[in-house]
């Protein structure tokens, strides 16, 4: 699989289609979750220069996405990480995460943070394997069980 990562706006058509699939996936795991349930991650949050949103394409087909937003002048937060079910298990999530970390470093951040829940074991395994360390709750997300940070 040859995948191209492209910076795109969160409110673009490919991003919106992936975010709809992301929402469906999260609601299956957490039935009362809505996109407004936790910390914000709107188009303005995930846009340069303080943020970024990336869509992964296999040919012309969007197959994954992720973004980051500013938490402080030194810390970015990874948001809306999603890989289509048919593309899971081949390293695309890791590639998206590494791409975001590099972009965050280039934007001047020294660390990234993220959260995940206990019903997302594949995400939990990815973040731990990628070098994220557990930290205290930093954002009050009611659906998160784990909070992580990684120095860039």
Buried (B, 14 or more C-beta within 10 A) or exposed (E): EEBEBEEBBBBBEBBEEBBEBBBEBBEEEBEEBEBEEBBEBBBEBBBEEBBBBBBBBBEEEBBBBBBBBBBEEEBBBBBBBBBBEEBEEEBBBEBBBEBBBEBBBEBEBEBBBBBBBEEBEEBBEBBEEBEBEEBEEBBEBEBBEBBBBBEB
